[in-house]
Amino acid sequence: MSLIRKYLSAGVMEKGIVKATYVGTPQGGNLSPLLSNIMLNELDKELEVRGLNFVRYADDCIILVKSEKAANRVLTSITKFIEKELGLKVNAEKSKVTRPTDTKYLEFSFWKDKKEQ
C-alpha cells in the first residue's frame, strides 16, 4: 500500500515540468490498469453471476444484451452496483446504450457484413 500511495502522489511530468497529482491515477500510467483490474474484479464476478456477456479491459467495459430495454435496465443496475458496492464513480457521459455497429471499443469498430445476410 505504501508503494502504491507513493506512486500516486509522485506527480506527473507534462512538457518537462513535474505537476502534482491529487486525485486518481495518471492516464496512460502502468499503475492504472492494475488498480482498475483489482477494483473491478468484483464487477466481473457480479456480471458472471447475472449471466451477462461482457468484455472488460481495465476500466473499459461492454455488456452485451438482446434488447434496448434490457440494456437500459442493466446500465442502471450495474451503475448502481459500481457506485454503491464498489464506491467508484461512473462517468455518465461515457456510459451509454448503443448498437454494436455504432460503437468503438479500444479503437475497434464493429460492423455487419451485408453479404452474409
DAGI-V693709 format. One record per residue. N is the residue number from 0. RES is the residue in one letter. NEAR is the number of other C-alpha atoms within 8 Angstrom. Layout:
[[N/RES/NEAR] [N/RES/NEAR]]
This chain:
[[0/M/4] [1/S/5] [2/L/6] [3/I/7] [4/R/8] [5/K/8] [6/Y/7] [7/L/11] [8/S/9] [9/A/8] [10/G/9] [11/V/9] [12/M/8] [13/E/7] [14/K/4] [15/G/5] [16/I/6] [17/V/8] [18/K/8] [19/A/8] [20/T/11] [21/Y/5] [22/V/4] [23/G/6] [24/T/8] [25/P/9] [26/Q/5] [27/G/5] [28/G/8] [29/N/6] [30/L/7] [31/S/12] [32/P/10] [33/L/9] [34/L/8] [35/S/10] [36/N/10] [37/I/7] [38/M/8] [39/L/10] [40/N/8] [41/E/8] [42/L/8] [43/D/8] [44/K/8] [45/E/8] [46/L/11] [47/E/9] [48/V/7] [49/R/6] [50/G/6] [51/L/10] [52/N/9] [53/F/9] [54/V/7] [55/R/8] [56/Y/6] [57/A/10] [58/D/9] [59/D/7] [60/C/9] [61/I/8] [62/I/8] [63/L/8] [64/V/9] [65/K/6] [66/S/6] [67/E/9] [68/K/6] [69/A/9] [70/A/12] [71/N/9] [72/R/8] [73/V/8] [74/L/11] [75/T/8] [76/S/8] [77/I/8] [78/T/9] [79/K/9] [80/F/9] [81/I/13] [82/E/11] [83/K/8] [84/E/7] [85/L/10] [86/G/7] [87/L/7] [88/K/6] [89/V/8] [90/N/6] [91/A/6] [92/E/5] [93/K/5] [94/S/8] [95/K/7] [96/V/8] [97/T/7] [98/R/6] [99/P/7] [100/T/8] [101/D/8] [102/T/9] [103/K/8] [104/Y/8] [105/L/4] [106/E/5] [107/F/6] [108/S/9] [109/F/9] [110/W/6] [111/K/5] [112/D/6] [113/K/5] [114/K/4] [115/E/4] [116/Q/4]]
